[in-house]
Amino acid sequence: MIANSSSMIMRKRIIYILLFVSLGYNLHAQTTITGVVSDSANIPVPNAAVYISKTTIGTLTDQKGAYSISIPRQGEFELTASFIGYKTKSKIIFANGNRQIINLKLSLNPVLLNEVTVRSKINTA
């Protein structure tokens, strides 16, 4: 009986050790990407969308154009930034468990209108 209980205790210890080691490995594998989204004149672009393509990972830039994204696994990803009035910018990144600083520049995408007609309808009733 004593030998049986000590082997059970030993098994539990091994399971706990393996669990803690695997948790530590998973925490280490997370990559944090930070940076600033700006325009061609180096003016920060607030509220721009920054996301990892084909995932649900994304955020918006703050008032200074800064962002931070955490990628939970390692590999090759496409980092994309977009905002209305600008061309979408994408960059291939490699998540390797380290912190990375990636600044993105958006270029203007002007939309020209050929003609605008404004009409007013006066109600004479």
C-alpha positions as CSV (number, residue, x, y, z in Angstrom):
1,M,0.0,0.0,0.0
2,I,2.8,2.4,0.9
3,A,4.7,1.6,-2.3
4,N,1.5,2.2,-4.4
5,S,0.8,5.6,-2.8
6,S,4.4,6.8,-3.3
7,S,4.2,5.8,-6.9
8,M,1.0,7.8,-7.3
9,I,2.6,10.8,-5.7
10,M,5.6,10.5,-8.0
11,R,3.3,10.3,-11.1
12,K,1.4,13.4,-9.9
13,R,4.7,15.3,-9.5
14,I,5.8,14.3,-13.0
15,I,2.5,15.4,-14.5
16,Y,2.8,18.8,-12.7
17,I,6.3,19.3,-13.8
18,L,5.4,18.5,-17.4
19,L,2.4,20.9,-17.2
20,F,4.5,23.8,-15.9
21,V,7.2,23.2,-18.5
22,S,4.7,23.2,-21.3
23,L,3.0,26.4,-20.0
24,G,6.4,28.1,-19.9
25,Y,7.1,27.1,-23.5
26,N,3.8,28.4,-24.7
27,L,4.3,31.7,-23.0
28,H,7.7,32.0,-24.6
29,A,6.3,31.4,-28.0
30,Q,4.2,34.5,-28.0
31,T,5.5,37.3,-30.2
32,T,4.6,41.0,-29.6
33,I,4.7,43.4,-32.5
34,T,4.6,47.1,-31.8
35,G,5.1,50.1,-34.0
36,V,3.6,53.3,-35.4
37,V,1.4,53.8,-38.5
38,S,2.1,57.1,-40.3
39,D,1.5,58.7,-43.6
40,S,4.1,59.6,-46.3
41,A,4.7,62.9,-44.4
42,N,5.5,61.0,-41.2
43,I,2.3,62.2,-39.6
44,P,0.8,59.5,-37.3
45,V,-2.5,57.9,-38.5
46,P,-4.9,57.5,-35.5
47,N,-7.5,54.8,-35.5
48,A,-6.0,52.9,-38.4
49,A,-6.7,49.1,-38.4
50,V,-3.7,46.9,-37.9
51,Y,-4.2,43.2,-38.1
52,I,-2.8,39.8,-39.0
53,S,-4.4,38.7,-42.3
54,K,-6.5,35.6,-42.3
55,T,-6.8,35.6,-38.4
56,T,-8.9,37.4,-35.8
57,I,-5.9,39.2,-34.4
58,G,-6.0,42.9,-34.8
59,T,-6.2,46.3,-33.1
60,L,-6.6,50.0,-33.8
61,T,-3.8,52.6,-33.5
62,D,-4.0,55.2,-30.7
63,Q,-4.0,59.0,-31.2
64,K,-0.2,58.8,-31.8
65,G,-0.5,56.1,-34.4
66,A,1.0,53.5,-32.1
67,Y,-0.2,49.9,-32.0
68,S,0.7,46.6,-30.2
69,I,-0.3,43.1,-31.3
70,S,0.4,39.7,-29.7
71,I,0.7,36.7,-31.9
72,P,0.3,33.5,-29.9
73,R,2.3,31.1,-32.1
74,Q,5.4,31.2,-34.2
75,G,5.4,31.3,-38.0
76,E,5.1,33.5,-41.1
77,F,2.3,36.0,-41.1
78,E,1.0,39.0,-43.1
79,L,0.8,42.2,-41.1
80,T,-1.7,44.7,-42.6
81,A,-2.5,48.3,-41.9
82,S,-5.5,50.2,-43.5
83,F,-7.4,53.4,-43.1
84,I,-10.0,55.2,-45.2
85,G,-8.3,57.5,-47.8
86,Y,-5.0,55.5,-47.8
87,K,-3.8,52.5,-49.7
88,T,-3.6,49.3,-47.6
89,K,-0.1,48.4,-46.6
90,S,1.0,44.7,-46.0
91,K,4.3,43.3,-44.8
92,I,5.3,39.7,-44.3
93,I,6.6,39.1,-40.8
94,F,8.2,36.2,-38.9
95,A,6.9,35.6,-35.4
96,N,9.6,33.9,-33.5
97,G,8.8,34.6,-29.8
98,N,10.7,37.9,-29.6
99,R,9.5,41.5,-29.4
100,Q,9.6,43.3,-32.7
101,I,9.1,46.9,-33.8
102,I,7.5,47.3,-37.2
103,N,6.5,50.8,-38.4
104,L,4.2,51.1,-41.4
105,K,3.7,54.0,-43.8
106,L,0.5,54.4,-45.6
107,S,0.3,56.4,-48.9
108,L,-2.7,58.5,-49.8
109,N,-5.3,57.0,-52.1
110,P,-7.2,60.1,-53.4
111,V,-10.6,59.5,-54.7
112,L,-11.6,62.1,-57.3
113,L,-15.2,62.8,-58.1
114,N,-16.2,63.8,-61.6
115,E,-19.3,65.7,-60.7
116,V,-21.3,66.5,-57.6
117,T,-24.9,67.7,-57.9
118,V,-26.7,69.2,-54.9
119,R,-30.4,69.8,-55.2
120,S,-32.8,71.3,-52.8
121,K,-36.5,70.6,-52.7
122,I,-38.5,73.4,-51.2
123,N,-41.8,72.5,-49.6
124,T,-44.3,75.2,-50.3
125,A,-47.3,73.7,-48.4
